[in-house]
Amino acid sequence: MAEYKNEFGEFAERPKVPKKLYDAKYIIGGLVVFFVVASFTLWPNLGKTVPAPQPKLDTPVIKKLAEADRKCILPASEMRAKHMQMLIDWRENVVRTKERGVATARGRDFVAPDGKVYLASLTNTCMDCHSNKAEFCDTCHNYAAVTPNCWGCHLESGQTLAEAK
Amino acid sequence: MGMDRREFIRLAGLSALLGLGGKGAFEIVRPGQALAGFQPEGKALEGKRWAMVVNMKKMDEATAAKCIEACHRVHNVPDFSAPKDPKDQLPPEIVHRTQIKWIWTEHFHNAFPGEEYEGMPENVKHMPFLVLCNHCNNPPCVRVCPTKATFQREDGIVMMDMHRCIGCRFCMAGCPFSARSFNWRDPRPYVKEVFPGQPTREIGVVEKCTFCAERLAQGLMPACVEASRGVLVFGDLADEKSEVRQTLGKYFTIRRKTHLGTNPQVYYIV
């Protein structure tokens, strides 16, 4: 048996504390009430599944493309996973082009793996094809509860679309 | 147990070596994926030291107004006195105090304080001096920026990265030319017609003239230079054959507040 020291630091006999939950009905009752209240907002959705969003790709620009050209700059799975990182890379490369004392190559042209060159621009490249922000970007972002702050400054429709209008 | 000093140094050295070779290793595993390539652009205007000459002999109010209008239109600079929705109307003193300007006009005594003297030509006193960010060679705004949101490019342009700006306004305190404006409110409702393809700004960031870096990248001259029809001359100061260099060699020019040592790169022919 381990030696027990009392609150004065002296060796003593272990005090005998009865193993009993005092005020059990208040504590358990309180816990039940707490869990009921805390989970209250979850009940209406219990057992339901929210369907995964289906971003729409039927914009006029995409429809006009030939079947073979109807692909994004990277494979869809990669775009789905990495588009934000790619946009961040684009941002650094475009805005900080030619920064003094920074040795990395930077510029406005993005070369896709298939060799095609794109202008690295959210508004002028991405949104040219995906001109349906509400049905394309927002469906997934709302589903995943993320609010990217791109749109505080960047416009939702690109140059070619504005010219077409 | 644990690790002695020799073991630690050996491991640290090995991991440093691996770290140095990290990108190379990545290239072997997934070639071409580490930095899906960026190329230098072909048609862009290239320069070593961009500079501007304002020819005040040819400048008049109408030209100045045209330059300002062109600049503010292509960069979506808000005009707080003219909201899109009448209910966003602001009191005139707020409009004046919080205005955002990339390029504007000043009288001589404001543009060149300390340079005025008694008996100076009356017409010079009342000339509309077109003033903008001087893209100084020794920019105080870059030195004070705590996040490197404002930085100097190799071609001399003092550039803003709005994504990094935290709105501390140190740069505004640092700039002796008041070339920087702070977004005290969301500018969107006050941009009458959004210029396609160009972003606006958000509440809480500082903005200023960028010598139209995005237009230079497309091979275009800055918007104000294009609108001025020869009154403003823009080009590469490092190139002896450039128009700016020729103009500077032909006329005597003055610059704003040179005694402060910022080495401004906007020159005025008076």
Boltz contact constraints between the chains, C-beta under 6 A:
constraints:
  - contact:
      token1: [A, 91]
      token2: [B, 163]
      max_distance: 6.0
  - contact:
      token1: [A, 93]
      token2: [B, 38]
      max_distance: 6.0
  - contact:
      token1: [A, 95]
      token2: [B, 161]
      max_distance: 6.0
  - contact:
      token1: [A, 98]
      token2: [B, 153]
      max_distance: 6.0
  - contact:
      token1: [A, 98]
      token2: [B, 154]
      max_distance: 6.0
  - contact:
      token1: [A, 98]
      token2: [B, 155]
      max_distance: 6.0
  - contact:
      token1: [A, 99]
      token2: [B, 151]
      max_distance: 6.0
  - contact:
      token1: [A, 100]
      token2: [B, 152]
      max_distance: 6.0
  - contact:
      token1: [A, 100]
      token2: [B, 154]
      max_distance: 6.0
  - contact:
      token1: [A, 105]
      token2: [B, 38]
      max_distance: 6.0
  - contact:
      token1: [A, 107]
      token2: [B, 38]
      max_distance: 6.0
  - contact:
      token1: [A, 107]
      token2: [B, 40]
      max_distance: 6.0
  - contact:
      token1: [A, 107]
      token2: [B, 41]
      max_distance: 6.0
  - contact:
      token1: [A, 108]
      token2: [B, 41]
      max_distance: 6.0
  - contact:
      token1: [A, 108]
      token2: [B, 217]
      max_distance: 6.0
  - contact:
      token1: [A, 109]
      token2: [B, 39]
      max_distance: 6.0
  - contact:
      token1: [A, 109]
      token2: [B, 41]
      max_distance: 6.0
  - contact:
      token1: [A, 111]
      token2: [B, 37]
      max_distance: 6.0
  - contact:
      token1: [A, 123]
      token2: [B, 197]
      max_distance: 6.0
  - contact:
      token1: [A, 124]
      token2: [B, 197]
      max_distance: 6.0
  - contact:
      token1: [A, 152]
      token2: [B, 202]
      max_distance: 6.0
  - contact:
      token1: [A, 153]
      token2: [B, 199]
      max_distance: 6.0
  - contact:
      token1: [A, 153]
      token2: [B, 200]
      max_distance: 6.0
  - contact:
      token1: [A, 153]
      token2: [B, 201]
      max_distance: 6.0
  - contact:
      token1: [A, 153]
      token2: [B, 202]
      max_distance: 6.0
  - contact:
      token1: [A, 154]
      token2: [B, 199]
      max_distance: 6.0
  - contact:
      token1: [A, 158]
      token2: [B, 197]
      max_distance: 6.0
  - contact:
      token1: [A, 159]
      token2: [B, 196]
      max_distance: 6.0
  - contact:
      token1: [A, 159]
      token2: [B, 197]
      max_distance: 6.0
  - contact:
      token1: [A, 162]
      token2: [B, 196]
      max_distance: 6.0
